[in-house]
Amino acid sequence: MDEGVVKWYDRQRGEGFIQRFEGPDVHVPSSALLDREPGFLIEGQAVEFELLRIPGGFRARGVRVVDRGSPREMKPPGSR
């Protein structure tokens, strides 16, 4: 499993991006979400997911929110 935070997610468009803790951003289509309740992905929420390599980049699959509390800011790798 890979980890990151939600960079943005647009429910109407059914897509967004996850900023990985290490590596490039990952596209997240609505079909990748394990839980599809309203407001599921919120900017800054910590998530974990499977990483798929696709032509032109990466796509998330099996996205699960790790912390449903208040969204967190992205921290550089190795910082505490």
C-alpha positions as CSV (number, residue, x, y, z in Angstrom):
1,M,0.0,0.0,0.0
2,D,1.1,3.5,-0.8
3,E,0.2,6.6,1.3
4,G,-0.4,10.3,0.7
5,V,-2.9,13.1,1.2
6,V,-5.8,14.3,-1.0
7,K,-4.5,17.2,-3.1
8,W,-8.0,17.8,-4.5
9,Y,-11.2,15.9,-5.3
10,D,-14.2,17.1,-7.3
11,R,-17.3,14.9,-6.6
12,Q,-19.1,16.4,-9.7
13,R,-16.3,15.4,-12.0
14,G,-15.7,12.2,-10.1
15,E,-11.9,12.6,-10.0
16,G,-9.0,14.2,-8.2
17,F,-5.4,13.7,-7.2
18,I,-3.5,12.4,-4.3
19,Q,-0.1,13.8,-3.3
20,R,2.1,10.9,-2.4
21,F,4.6,11.1,0.5
22,E,7.2,9.9,-1.9
23,G,6.9,10.1,-5.6
24,P,4.7,11.9,-8.1
25,D,1.0,12.8,-7.6
26,V,-1.6,10.1,-8.4
27,H,-4.9,10.4,-10.3
28,V,-7.9,9.1,-8.3
29,P,-11.1,8.4,-10.3
30,S,-14.3,7.8,-8.4
31,S,-14.1,4.1,-9.3
32,A,-11.0,3.8,-7.1
33,L,-12.8,4.7,-3.9
34,L,-13.6,2.0,-1.4
35,D,-16.1,4.2,0.5
36,R,-18.3,6.5,-1.6
37,E,-20.3,8.4,1.1
38,P,-20.9,12.1,0.4
39,G,-17.8,14.2,1.0
40,F,-15.6,11.1,1.2
41,L,-12.4,12.7,0.0
42,I,-11.5,16.0,1.5
43,E,-8.4,18.1,0.6
44,G,-5.6,17.2,3.1
45,Q,-7.0,13.9,4.3
46,A,-4.5,11.1,4.8
47,V,-5.3,8.1,2.5
48,E,-3.7,4.8,1.6
49,F,-4.1,3.1,-1.8
50,E,-2.7,0.7,-4.3
51,L,-0.6,2.3,-7.0
52,L,-1.1,1.4,-10.7
53,R,1.3,2.5,-13.4
54,I,-0.6,3.7,-16.5
55,P,0.5,5.3,-19.7
56,G,1.5,8.8,-18.8
57,G,1.6,8.4,-15.0
58,F,0.0,6.7,-12.1
59,R,-3.6,5.9,-10.9
60,A,-4.8,5.0,-7.4
61,R,-7.0,1.9,-6.7
62,G,-8.6,0.8,-3.5
63,V,-8.4,4.3,-1.9
64,R,-9.1,4.2,1.8
65,V,-9.1,7.1,4.3
66,V,-6.6,6.6,7.1
67,D,-7.7,9.4,9.3
68,R,-11.3,10.8,9.1
69,G,-10.4,13.5,11.5
70,S,-9.3,17.0,10.5
71,P,-7.4,17.1,7.2
72,R,-3.5,17.1,7.6
73,E,-1.0,19.2,5.8
74,M,1.5,17.4,3.6
75,K,4.8,16.8,5.4
76,P,8.1,16.2,3.5
77,P,9.4,12.6,3.8
78,G,11.4,12.1,7.0
79,S,9.9,15.0,8.9
80,R,8.0,14.5,12.1
